[in-house]
Amino acid sequence: MTPSPLVRAAAIGAPVLLFLYGSLRLLDGADGHHDKGGLLWNAGHALFFVAFLLLGALTVGVRRMVPVRTFGQRWLANVAAAFGVFGAACFLVVITGDLSPAFADAFPLPGPLELAGPALFQVGVLILLVLLVRAGRLPVWSPALVFAGFVAIAVDLDFIPLAAVLLLGGLAPLRPRQPAGVRRTT
């Protein structure tokens, strides 16, 4: 199964938006602190929010690409997709709270979910990518680059631009190139 237009767009768009967010975050923190609620903070977090909307959609789209022949494969793919979507939703709640203290007060994300959400997102996405590797639909280095991007973020949030480049490399095979002169008909 070829990637849907949404998967192809999200595979490129989400890392680009994460790179822009990470770059704005670095600019905002250049003076030694982040100006929560300032122009760079808000613009960066808006980009971060859209990136995670795309990553949530990407998770659902990638799940649809995973071939399932057995109940176990279907179960694993569905659980991985649920982890990914739930984790992306947790990110969206946190980002919205960062943009709006009133939202954060009205809908606080419990501490364990604030930690578990990102981990579930990462585990879910990586499982789906590995399932595509096992089906011969992605190169083995694709989930390896995505994993390296996740590790970069875990090491230091200042590495988000680097992580975005790694994610772009890892997700790029989901946007196959068309030979010259061939039109995309999707």
MARPAFI-229092 format. One record per residue (C-alpha): residue in three letters; residue number from 1; x, y negated, z negated. Coordinates in steps of 0.05 Angstrom, whole numbers. Example, Ala and Ser with C-alpha at 12.3 -4.5 7.8 and 13.67 -1.06 7.14 Angstrom:
BEGIN
(ALA 1 (246 90 -156)),
(SER 2 (273 21 -143)),
//
This chain:
BEGIN
(MET 1 (0 0 0)),
(THR 2 (27 -68 18)),
(PRO 3 (26 -125 -32)),
(SER 4 (-36 -169 -30)),
(PRO 5 (-28 -243 -12)),
(LEU 6 (-36 -260 -86)),
(VAL 7 (20 -212 -106)),
(ARG 8 (65 -239 -52)),
(ALA 9 (51 -311 -74)),
(ALA 10 (58 -296 -148)),
(ALA 11 (123 -258 -138)),
(ILE 12 (155 -322 -112)),
(GLY 13 (112 -375 -145)),
(ALA 14 (117 -352 -217)),
(PRO 15 (193 -350 -219)),
(VAL 16 (198 -417 -184)),
(LEU 17 (150 -448 -235)),
(LEU 18 (190 -415 -292)),
(PHE 19 (254 -445 -264)),
(LEU 20 (222 -514 -262)),
(TYR 21 (195 -505 -333)),
(GLY 22 (263 -482 -358)),
(SER 23 (297 -541 -323)),
(LEU 24 (249 -591 -353)),
(ARG 25 (259 -558 -421)),
(LEU 26 (334 -567 -414)),
(LEU 27 (325 -640 -394)),
(ASP 28 (278 -652 -452)),
(GLY 29 (327 -621 -502)),
(ALA 30 (388 -657 -474)),
(ASP 31 (387 -705 -533)),
(GLY 32 (387 -649 -583)),
(HIS 33 (312 -642 -595)),
(HIS 34 (249 -628 -556)),
(ASP 35 (198 -684 -552)),
(LYS 36 (135 -644 -566)),
(GLY 37 (78 -679 -531)),
(GLY 38 (125 -721 -487)),
(LEU 39 (122 -725 -412)),
(LEU 40 (176 -671 -399)),
(TRP 41 (147 -626 -452)),
(ASN 42 (76 -630 -424)),
(ALA 43 (97 -625 -351)),
(GLY 44 (141 -565 -367)),
(HIS 45 (88 -530 -407)),
(ALA 46 (36 -542 -352)),
(LEU 47 (83 -507 -303)),
(PHE 48 (95 -452 -354)),
(PHE 49 (19 -442 -361)),
(VAL 50 (9 -435 -286)),
(ALA 51 (69 -388 -282)),
(PHE 52 (35 -342 -332)),
(LEU 53 (-31 -345 -296)),
(LEU 54 (6 -321 -235)),
(LEU 55 (44 -268 -275)),
(GLY 56 (-22 -242 -303)),
(ALA 57 (-50 -238 -232)),
(LEU 58 (14 -206 -208)),
(THR 59 (7 -152 -262)),
(VAL 60 (-63 -134 -238)),
(GLY 61 (-41 -135 -165)),
(VAL 62 (20 -92 -178)),
(ARG 63 (-24 -42 -216)),
(ARG 64 (-66 -35 -153)),
(MET 65 (-2 -18 -114)),
(VAL 66 (17 40 -159)),
(PRO 67 (-3 106 -129)),
(VAL 68 (-35 153 -178)),
(ARG 69 (-44 227 -166)),
(THR 70 (-56 253 -236)),
(PHE 71 (-95 231 -297)),
(GLY 72 (-29 218 -334)),
(GLN 73 (-4 172 -279)),
(ARG 74 (-70 134 -278)),
(TRP 75 (-70 129 -354)),
(LEU 76 (2 103 -356)),
(ALA 77 (-10 53 -300)),
(ASN 78 (-74 27 -332)),
(VAL 79 (-43 21 -401)),
(ALA 80 (18 -15 -372)),
(ALA 81 (-29 -63 -335)),
(ALA 82 (-69 -75 -399)),
(PHE 83 (-5 -90 -437)),
(GLY 84 (17 -138 -383)),
(VAL 85 (-49 -175 -379)),
(PHE 86 (-58 -177 -455)),
(GLY 87 (14 -203 -463)),
(ALA 88 (3 -256 -409)),
(ALA 89 (-61 -278 -445)),
(CYS 90 (-22 -284 -510)),
(PHE 91 (29 -328 -474)),
(LEU 92 (-29 -371 -447)),
(VAL 93 (-58 -381 -517)),
(VAL 94 (10 -402 -545)),
(ILE 95 (24 -449 -486)),
(THR 96 (-45 -480 -493)),
(GLY 97 (-32 -490 -567)),
(ASP 98 (34 -523 -551)),
(LEU 99 (-2 -571 -504)),
(SER 100 (-60 -584 -551)),
(PRO 101 (-51 -582 -626)),
(ALA 102 (-127 -584 -633)),
(PHE 103 (-131 -519 -593)),
(ALA 104 (-76 -488 -636)),
(ASP 105 (-115 -507 -699)),
(ALA 106 (-181 -480 -671)),
(PHE 107 (-153 -416 -641)),
(PRO 108 (-89 -397 -678)),
(LEU 109 (-55 -335 -651)),
(PRO 110 (-37 -290 -709)),
(GLY 111 (38 -285 -720)),
(PRO 112 (43 -211 -702)),
(LEU 113 (8 -224 -636)),
(GLU 114 (55 -283 -622)),
(LEU 115 (112 -233 -625)),
(ALA 116 (77 -172 -596)),
(GLY 117 (45 -208 -537)),
(PRO 118 (110 -224 -501)),
(ALA 119 (138 -154 -515)),
(LEU 120 (75 -121 -489)),
(PHE 121 (76 -165 -426)),
(GLN 122 (149 -145 -412)),
(VAL 123 (138 -71 -426)),
(GLY 124 (76 -69 -383)),
(VAL 125 (108 -104 -324)),
(LEU 126 (171 -62 -328)),
(ILE 127 (131 3 -330)),
(LEU 128 (91 -17 -268)),
(LEU 129 (155 -36 -231)),
(VAL 130 (187 30 -250)),
(LEU 131 (126 68 -226)),
(LEU 132 (133 32 -159)),
(VAL 133 (207 52 -157)),
(ARG 134 (187 125 -171)),
(ALA 135 (137 121 -114)),
(GLY 136 (192 95 -67)),
(ARG 137 (159 27 -59)),
(LEU 138 (211 -16 -94)),
(PRO 139 (287 -11 -99)),
(VAL 140 (315 11 -165)),
(TRP 141 (349 -56 -176)),
(SER 142 (282 -92 -177)),
(PRO 143 (261 -74 -248)),
(ALA 144 (334 -78 -269)),
(LEU 145 (337 -152 -249)),
(VAL 146 (269 -166 -282)),
(PHE 147 (294 -132 -346)),
(ALA 148 (358 -174 -343)),
(GLY 149 (314 -236 -337)),
(PHE 150 (274 -216 -398)),
(VAL 151 (338 -204 -437)),
(ALA 152 (365 -273 -417)),
(ILE 153 (303 -306 -446)),
(ALA 154 (308 -264 -510)),
(VAL 155 (381 -285 -519)),
(ASP 156 (367 -360 -513)),
(LEU 157 (308 -400 -487)),
(ASP 158 (359 -446 -453)),
(PHE 159 (371 -388 -405)),
(ILE 160 (301 -393 -376)),
(PRO 161 (327 -422 -310)),
(LEU 162 (376 -363 -303)),
(ALA 163 (321 -315 -323)),
(ALA 164 (276 -345 -269)),
(VAL 165 (329 -333 -216)),
(LEU 166 (335 -260 -240)),
(LEU 167 (260 -252 -239)),
(LEU 168 (257 -281 -169)),
(GLY 169 (308 -231 -146)),
(GLY 170 (272 -174 -180)),
(LEU 171 (203 -192 -155)),
(ALA 172 (224 -213 -84)),
(PRO 173 (215 -142 -56)),
(LEU 174 (141 -151 -71)),
(ARG 175 (143 -203 -16)),
(PRO 176 (168 -163 44)),
(ARG 177 (198 -201 102)),
(GLN 178 (164 -200 169)),
(PRO 179 (206 -188 230)),
(ALA 180 (216 -249 274)),
(GLY 181 (156 -262 319)),
(VAL 182 (109 -219 277)),
(ARG 183 (48 -254 248)),
(ARG 184 (22 -238 180)),
(THR 185 (-51 -217 185)),
(THR 186 (-76 -218 114)),
//
